[in-house]
Amino acid sequence: DTTAAAVAAAARAGDPVAIASYERAAQALAAGIAATATLVEIDIAVIGGGVAGAGEMLFTPLRRSLRDYATLSFVRGLTVAPAVMGTDAGLVGAAAAAIALR
């Protein structure tokens, strides 16, 4: 099973391939977040969807990798957090944007 939940469960159980998958995903995500934060000076990066359900299996290596990619002072202070609305965060944001356009 290659769903985010299954890979997270395997990583929590100590599977080295699953752990390496999260490490690699965290590096790629950190690079993207750092690049975006450099361009638009964001204060927080909110991670949602199924991958956020991995919890610290993702967020610990993500924060560590972000320190490696964050070269500017305002990027170093960036907060990375899971979306509080879980997998519905994108839908709620889209609905809020649609309402704001009325």
N, C-alpha and C positions, 0 to 999 in steps of 0.2 A: 504494500500500500504506500503510495507516494503523496498522500494528502499532507498538508501542513501539520495536522493533528497527529497523524501516524508517525511522521518524521520526528516531531517533538517528543512523542512518547518513547520512541526508540532512542533518542538522544538522552532523555532523562534516565533511561535504563542502561546507559553507558555504551551504546553502539557507536564505535569510532567513526563509521561512515556518516551516520546521522549528525554526530557532533561536528565533524568536518564540514558537512553541508551547511550547518548554521553559522559556522565560523566564516565560510566563504560568502554566504549570503549577507552576513553582517558587514563584511568588508565592502562589498559592492554597494550596499545600501548606504553605508557611511560615506563612501565617495560621492554618491549622488546627493546626499543631504548636505555635505560640506560644500559642494559646488553650488547648489541652490542657495544655501545660506550666504555664500560669498556674493552672489548676484543681487539678492533681494533683502538681505539683512533680517532674516526671520529670528524670532526669539525662541520658538519652540517648534519641534518637528513631531507631529502626532502620527503614530503608526497604527493603522486599523486593519480590518479584515481578518481573515483566518490566520495569517502569519503572526499577528499580534498575540494570538492565543498561545503561542509558544512561551510567552512570558520571559523569564530571565534566560531561557535557553537562547533567545534572540537578543534581548536587550543588554545583557552583560557584554557579549562580544561586540555588539553594535556601539555601545558607549566607548569601549576600549578602542575600537577601530576609528571612531570619530575623533578621538584625541590625536590619532596619527595623521588624519587628513586635515584637521582644523589648524590652519596656519595663521589665520588672522585672529586678533584678540576677540572680536565680537562673535566669531564662529566658535571659539573655544568655550564661550559661556552658554552655548546653545543647550537647551533642555530637550531631551528625547523622552517621549512618554507614550504609553499605549492609549488608544482612543477609548474614552469612557463609554461610548455607545457600541463598542464591539464591532461586529460585522455590519451593523446598520449605519455606521458613521457617514459613509459616503452618501447614502440615500437621504439622511437627515440634512446633510449639508446642501445637497442638490435641492431639496424641498425648501430650505431656508432661502437659498439664492433665488428660486423661482418666486417665492412670496415677496422678496425684496424688490423684484422687478415690476411688480404690479403697480 
